[in-house]
Amino acid sequence: MTANADRLREHPATRFAPSERKLDLDECFANLLAEPHDDTDGHRQIAIARQGHLTVILFHFQKGSAIPEHLVDGAVTIHVLDGALEVTTDEEEHRLESGQLLILAPRVVHDVRAAAETRMLLTVHLQAEPSSGAR
């Protein structure tokens, strides 16, 4: 049980505290799907790692669910572990299937649609904040 009954999960500061962690993605997905709440717009997600500017997130999509057009202030990788996603950018519509990876440069506007029930591993590497002064 979490320290705060309003939280779905253990606080990120505690979850991400160890300097080394080995994760079983199948176990992480099983735990995600077992959480006692409804999906949000047909998908569930959980950050499994955060270190500085790096965040790694697991997603489970129901077929037909989507994340509307958005952009991220950092490089993004979308790795389809199983299932199929359609990712549309200004340049192309990408169909990603199991084992495929899409790499997007910072600030590429994109949306995501699940063509099938899908498990995805998302990695975001945010750009560093500009320093306040030169050295």
C-alpha positions as CSV (number, residue, x, y, z in Angstrom):
1,M,0.0,0.0,0.0
2,T,1.3,3.5,-0.8
3,A,1.9,6.1,1.9
4,N,-0.8,8.3,0.4
5,A,-4.1,6.6,-0.2
6,D,-4.8,9.1,-3.1
7,R,-1.8,7.9,-5.1
8,L,-2.1,5.0,-7.5
9,R,1.5,4.1,-7.0
10,E,4.5,4.6,-4.8
11,H,5.9,8.2,-5.1
12,P,8.4,8.6,-8.0
13,A,11.1,9.8,-5.7
14,T,11.0,6.4,-4.0
15,R,10.4,4.4,-7.1
16,F,13.4,5.9,-8.9
17,A,15.8,6.2,-6.0
18,P,18.1,3.2,-6.6
19,S,21.1,4.0,-8.8
20,E,20.7,0.6,-10.5
21,R,17.5,-1.3,-11.3
22,K,16.8,-4.3,-13.4
23,L,13.3,-4.4,-14.7
24,D,11.2,-7.2,-16.1
25,L,9.0,-5.5,-18.7
26,D,6.4,-8.3,-18.7
27,E,6.1,-8.0,-15.0
28,C,5.8,-4.2,-15.3
29,F,3.0,-4.6,-17.8
30,A,1.2,-7.1,-15.7
31,N,1.3,-4.7,-12.7
32,L,0.2,-1.8,-14.9
33,L,-2.8,-3.8,-16.2
34,A,-3.7,-5.0,-12.7
35,E,-4.0,-1.4,-11.2
36,P,-7.5,-0.8,-9.9
37,H,-8.6,2.0,-12.1
38,D,-10.0,2.5,-15.6
39,D,-7.8,3.2,-18.7
40,T,-7.5,6.9,-19.7
41,D,-8.7,7.3,-23.2
42,G,-8.1,3.6,-24.0
43,H,-4.5,3.5,-22.7
44,R,-2.5,3.1,-19.5
45,Q,1.0,4.3,-18.8
46,I,3.7,4.3,-16.1
47,A,7.1,6.0,-15.9
48,I,9.5,3.2,-15.1
49,A,12.6,5.4,-15.0
50,R,13.6,9.0,-14.5
51,Q,17.1,10.2,-14.4
52,G,17.9,13.9,-15.1
53,H,16.5,14.7,-18.5
54,L,15.7,11.0,-19.3
55,T,12.3,9.4,-18.8
56,V,11.3,5.9,-19.8
57,I,7.5,5.1,-19.9
58,L,5.6,1.9,-20.6
59,F,2.3,2.3,-22.4
60,H,-0.5,-0.2,-23.0
61,F,-3.0,0.8,-25.7
62,Q,-6.4,-0.8,-26.5
63,K,-7.0,-1.1,-30.2
64,G,-8.3,2.2,-31.6
65,S,-7.1,4.4,-28.7
66,A,-5.0,7.4,-29.5
67,I,-2.9,10.2,-28.1
68,P,-3.7,13.5,-29.9
69,E,-1.2,15.6,-31.7
70,H,1.6,16.9,-29.4
71,L,5.3,17.7,-29.3
72,V,8.1,17.1,-26.8
73,D,11.0,19.4,-25.9
74,G,13.4,16.5,-26.4
75,A,14.3,13.5,-28.5
76,V,11.8,10.7,-28.5
77,T,12.0,7.0,-29.3
78,I,8.8,5.0,-29.8
79,H,9.5,1.3,-29.5
80,V,6.6,-1.1,-30.3
81,L,7.2,-4.2,-28.1
82,D,4.1,-5.9,-29.6
83,G,1.1,-4.8,-31.5
84,A,0.9,-2.0,-34.0
85,L,0.9,1.8,-33.9
86,E,0.4,4.5,-36.5
87,V,2.4,7.6,-35.8
88,T,1.7,10.7,-37.9
89,T,4.1,13.6,-38.2
90,D,4.1,16.5,-40.6
91,E,6.4,14.5,-42.9
92,E,5.0,11.0,-42.9
93,E,2.6,8.5,-41.5
94,H,4.6,5.7,-39.9
95,R,3.2,2.2,-39.3
96,L,5.2,0.6,-36.5
97,E,4.9,-3.1,-35.7
98,S,6.4,-5.4,-33.1
99,G,10.2,-4.8,-32.8
100,Q,10.2,-1.5,-34.7
101,L,11.5,1.7,-33.3
102,L,10.8,5.3,-34.4
103,I,13.2,8.1,-33.4
104,L,11.8,11.7,-33.5
105,A,14.0,14.8,-33.1
106,P,13.0,17.3,-30.5
107,R,9.8,19.3,-31.2
108,V,8.5,17.0,-33.9
109,V,4.7,17.3,-33.8
110,H,3.1,13.8,-33.9
111,D,0.1,11.8,-32.9
112,V,-0.2,8.1,-32.0
113,R,-3.0,5.7,-32.8
114,A,-3.2,2.0,-31.8
115,A,-4.0,-0.2,-34.9
116,A,-4.1,-3.2,-32.5
117,E,-3.7,-3.8,-28.8
118,T,-0.2,-2.6,-28.3
119,R,2.6,-2.5,-25.7
120,M,5.0,0.4,-26.3
121,L,8.2,1.6,-24.6
122,L,8.7,5.4,-24.9
123,T,12.0,7.1,-24.1
124,V,12.2,10.9,-23.8
125,H,15.4,12.7,-23.5
126,L,14.5,16.3,-22.7
127,Q,16.8,19.1,-23.8
128,A,18.9,20.7,-21.1
129,E,17.7,24.1,-19.9
130,P,19.9,26.9,-21.3
131,S,22.5,28.0,-18.8
132,S,22.0,31.4,-17.3
133,G,25.5,32.5,-18.1
134,A,28.6,31.5,-20.1
135,R,31.7,30.4,-18.3
